Amino acid sequence: MASAWSLADWGCPGPHCTIDTEQSPNVGHASQVKSEVIVQAVSARDHARAEEFAKKHGIPDVRDSYQVLLEAFHNRFHPAVHLFRSFINPADVVHVHTDSMVPWLMTANDNIEFNYNLSGGSMMMLGTYNFGMLRIIFNDEPVECLSCDTSIFGDGVHDRCDYDFKAKFRFLNGDIGEATTDAEGSRSVEALRGQGDDQGGKGADATGDSAGFIHAFIWHRIDVKDSYVIRNKDESPDVKKWVESKSPKVYTYKEAGGEFVNLPGEDWWMSYRYQLDEFVNRVKGRQTQH
């Protein structure tokens, strides 16, 4: 018995929904290589395009709305995010900053990204990915929003849609998570930095950086630095200090190694494909990574 799921239009340039009807090879390919999956439905703002797409790929149902069964926080399913998370003990994290930016050439005032009725604005378009990573790193929900500053066009048309924002959250024990997004930026940015200290008193602290945490399947970089200090019990100078660094890149679970080494994946898989696998596993009652 196959699992059925629905697809919706990906309103370019932001990763809001599951897939773009213009990227038909991705949809067809995903259903072909995953024999347990039936692509049951598709939807688009232009109904005629959706019907044409459905006919081309043998999809039986064309929907009039974007009510999807599979939400699109696809990035958390990529092996690079799993590996980065494995380096972290949430109890030791004291500060996390996430940053995302889209070049202004990729956005327009009259397009979907700043349409309030379609959940437009930088916070909804990209900021939700920042917030998701904060939750993953802290393995918890924030207890308080300390501040949230937004910028709008102020043209009388898009006044309810922010084109950038800066937010700060307090997590348990006073730890701080920050998120910034700019949908009118100068370049493309997907950056995360986490800082932690060893609360067990072993004289160690760490910083971890992850670039490309939204679209890791295109490109990403992970940098981890562990700093160690051997101290005397008295106030004399430290006996020894050193730093251990590593910068892994992983596009498959096999590359991630360790506990992930036997999990399926290919270096050409998009994060959507990893997400699809986990969705099917959950429906089938199999072990999942989430």
Secondary structure, DSSP 8 states (H G I E B T S, - for coil): --EEEE--B--TTS--SSB-TT-HHHHHHHHHH-TTEEEEEE--SSHHHHHHHHHHHT--EE-SS---SS---GGGGSHHHHHHHHT--GGGEEEEEEEEEEEGGG--TTSGGG-GGGT-SHIIIIIHHHHHHHHHHHTS--SEEEEEEEEE--SSSSTTSEEEEEEEEE-GGG-EEEEEEEEEESS-EEEEEEEEE-TTSSSEEEEEEEE-SSSTTT--EEEEEEEEEE--SSSS--SEEEEEEE----SSHHHH-GGGTTS---TT--HHHHHHHHHHHHHTT-----
